[in-house]
Amino acid sequence: MSAMQIDSPPQTIDESLYSRQLYVLGKEAMIKMQNANVLIIGLKGLGIEIAKNVALAGVKSLSLYDPSPIELKDLSTQFFLSKSDIGKPTADVSAEKLKELNQYVPISVIGDLITTNVSLEEQVKINTFTHKNDIGFINADIRGLFGQLFVDFGENFTVIDQTGEEPLTGIVSDIEKDGSVTMLDDNRHGLQDGDYVKFSEVQGMPKLNDGSPHKIEVLGPYAFKIQIDESYGEYIKGGLYQQVKMPAILKFEPLVKQLANPEYVISDFAKFDKPPQYHLGFQDANEFIQLVKEIAASSNFEGDLDEKVLRELSYQATGDIPGLVAFYGGLIAQEVLKCCSSKFGPVKQWLYFDSLESLPSNDEFPRNAETTKPINSRYDSQIAVFGKKYQETISNLKVFLVGSGAIGCEMLKNWAMMGLGAGPNGQIIITDMDSIEKSNLNRQFLFRPKDVGKNKSDVAAQAVQVMNPDLKGKIESKLEKVGSDTEHIFDDNFWNNLDFVTNALDNVDARTYVDRRCIFYKKPLLESGTLGTKGNTQVVIPNLTESYSSSQDPPEKSIPLCTLRSFPNKIDHTIAWAKSLFQGYFADSPESVNLYLSQPNYVEQTLKQNPDIKGTLGNISNYLNNRPYSFEDCIKWARIEFESKYNHDIQQLLYNFPPDAKTSAGAPFWSGPKRAPTPLKFDINNTDHFNFIVGGANLLAFIYGLKGPQATFEDYKKVLDEIKIEPFVPKSGVSIAANDNEAEEEAKNLSGSLDEDELKKIAATLPEPSTLAGYRLTPIEFEKDDDTNHHIEFITAASNCRALNYAIETADASKTKFIAGKIIPAIATTTALVTGLVCLELYKVVAKNDDIEAYKNGFINLALPFIGFSEPIKSAKGKYNDKEFDQIWDRFELHGDITLKELIDHFQEKEGLEISMLSYGVSLLYASFFPPKKVKDRLSLKLTDLIKEVSKKDIPPHVKNLIFEICCDDKEGEDVEVPYINVKI
């Protein structure tokens, strides 16, 4: 239960700590949130999970109330407690641990208030007070695998942004007199009825450009209508629209009214009839079923009571499950942040949830009064739900966690509370090659400021062993990346000993590799990911579901080449261009120089591989023949490059395509997405102009090994005033691609456009490598998180200067870093919720449930809020002759280093398949069309010898499985698809 109050805003936000969260909430909401005081009453499992997430997010202050003494059972889900704390006040112990999470959030403990076991009557009293005084109120309860949430944010709660999505934008093609607006080039607008938009750059309708929002009526995917009259004028051309997020006012009812007439948010549409029953069941657990029937009779409940489910709710009343605590803790903490920041749509007003599918079979894991009774264990609250035998099974699992970042930290915490791997035969192996950075501390809660620079996997392993001492000696931390080059470490024995694998990764390539390993070794895989307030979970079960790699996200939409080079119309375009400029100046060109100086015959080799040989050789010549010898030279270089990129190149573009240019069809060339640019005149007092010089000069100095002094503004001005800038002279014969087709054709013609004499002329300008023996430049690898290295400073300035060329709204360093660094927005609340859902699926994996309907893939968006589930897709089946096989999970298994003939005969006799081709990796070992002598020579060879002979490589000693792909015909002589062959040697 939480309450909030708003005061005066703090002055600054520590962007190095809150960087990823800022991309989720935005500065306005962050500042408002950091001005809120939060009170949490009750600090058992759910309370501490909420407190942790709220503290990480960063509110003004966090007050705690829970004077109840710590009991052994509290250790089931309260990760900040230990056995030595038993008997101490819960809030006092929790406060000390919470203070370590975020230095900016003061933690205080409140003394006398009310009892912690808050009855329904006391909840109503508290909420009546908070509702009357416009204080947000949240109440929640968890009973085993059941959860309840109630939210009341008052009579008039303002939401400034209900979805958190970037405003939709587009280019206008036409605006009719009746207000019908059509899009350019059949681009979908993506808007809905009732949305608002504002306009800019509309020619002929100046009144429309005043920034006022206009409510729209959708006419179709490519058109919408606004209300205008004759005073707006007549449309000529041009125009951009942008969606405007309008504040929404929501009305909440107090608890006393909502008890009788509840408003539900459905958390699982397969159980849409359950919330009304849970609403009754949670109201009183004593004399349960009879009371529920009485309550139902006296309330507005309609329908039949599910006594089995309600009885399960009563049985589990004393249960406390880490997975559900994490799920609800993330969900509720986000509701707290919504109340504090007015960002995103809150729960209105009840949300009930259950995960009864997580219960194991009663035959395999009996649950009765005897098996679920307390045994004086820290796991008693979990035993109360699942039984003692199931707890023993969990404790003796061997599991592999790939990644120990945000999801990995939360997962390990949940596992520690569950006692997973803590038994005599249990083990947890975690691997992560990354080290801890300050920006991690905002959401990777096992890490503290003192851990910055240390290895993530080591620190995470140590932290959870403190949480649960039963794990001491049971966790092995590794630093190796899981991939093809570490298969000698993560070998057959490693994978075969595992019970299941959990991914906590942030890139698709690593995920798909682990997925392939799990398929090969037939290990269940628990997969999850987050993106801001969005998250997803997927469960992969051998011989039952499809795999992670069975479906793929659509590829990112790339920016057209001609748009990037000459016709940007969005800040994303100029940022991509600026990052490419950074890469060319400070990474690619220095690398080319070093290759030229170190590789014999570099020019000849490059000619074969690089179509842009002229540009590459020209850069090498420039970087060697015009190298700077002082920091002043670096300043001069940056100033000349500014003139080249933002003045001369733009003038050349306008020379090729004047402002009044027409297309071949007679239409204006500069229209639609093509914005006529304006050359920049350098102004040292313009921040972006000046930062281009500062960033460029310092980065150039770095690659040449020159020390950049702590130069002042006056130092730069003195050098810049002395530079003589050559006037622009237009070049004839310069080709500029006007569209993508021309750009592609230009790229194709690059390699054939130079004759040998021209190449020799360019090469003659290069100094002999022998005259520069030992001389090398230092290429720069882009690093977004170091604010002192000038990388983001340069890219921001370079992008903004180009934006100024094209009258595009500029972006600050934070937004530039987000786009250029391809940063994944993240917040602790989503991470906690997603890992909770994964752990609820984990229970099913442990029980080896073979019913696909029991498993759930989850999809959540806390901003809406939306929680949805779907049944995993069954793995596809194939067939040959009369045999059915699983296209993902099945393979032909053979044992021993047999000969090629023995393998062919086996398939002919046992499977009724005639092999026509056999390959190992990229090596074709056998084909029916081979000459008879070649076939005869190979038939008698052992498979290992055959591989060695054909591939000219030895089989690595750690390889115990040989994977062969085959083409074959069935008994009817038809070509059929079959599984691969795995030969165990």
Secondary structure, 3 states (H helix, E strand, C coil): CEEEEECCCCCCCCHHHHHHHHHHHCHHHHHHHCCEEEEEECCCHHHHHHHHHHHHHCCCEEEEECCCECCHHHHHCCCCCCHHHCCCEHHHHHHHHHCCCCCCCCEEECCCCCCCCCCHHHHHHHHHHHHHCCCEEEEEEEEECEEEEEEECCCCEEECECCCCCCCEEEEEEECCCCEEEEHHHCCCCCCCCCEEEEECCECCHHHHCCCCEECEEEECCEEECCCCHHHCCCCECCEEEEECCCEEECCCCHHHHCCCCCECCCCHHHCCCHHHHHHHCCCCCCHHHHHHHHHHHCCCCCCCCHHHHHHHHHHHHCECHHHHHHHHHHHHHHHHHHHHCECCCCCCEEEEECHHHCCCCCCCCCCCCCCCCCCCCCHHHHHHHCHHHHHHHHCCEEEEECCCHHHHHHHHHHHHHCCCCCCCCEEEEECCCECCHHHHHCCCCCCHHHCCCEHHHHHHHHHHHHCHHHCCCEEEECCCCCHHHCCCCCHHHHHCCCEEEECCCCHHHHHHHHHHHHHHCCCEEEEEEECCEEEEEEECCCCECCHHHCCCCCCCCCCHHHHHCCCCCHHHHHHHHHHHHHHHHHHHHHHHHHHHHCCCHHHHHHHHCCCHHHHHHHHHHHHHCCCCCHHHHHHHHHHHHHHHHHHHHHHHHHHCCCCCECCCCCECCCCCCCCCCCCCCCCCCHHHHHHHHHHHHHHHHHCCCCCCCCCHHHHHHHHHHCCCCCCCCCCCCCCCCCHHHHHHHHHHHCCCCCHHHHHHHHCCCCCHHHHCCCCCCCCCCCCCCCCCCHHHHHHHHHHHHHHHCCCCCCCHHHHHHHHCCCCCCCHHHHHHHHHHHHHHHHHHHCCCCCHHHCCEEEEECCCCEEEEECCCECCEEEECCEEEECCCCCEEEECCCEHHHHHHHHHHHHCCEEEEEEECCEEEEECCCCHHHHHHHHCCEHHHHHHHHHCCCCCCCCCEEEEEEEEECCCCCEECCCCEEEEC
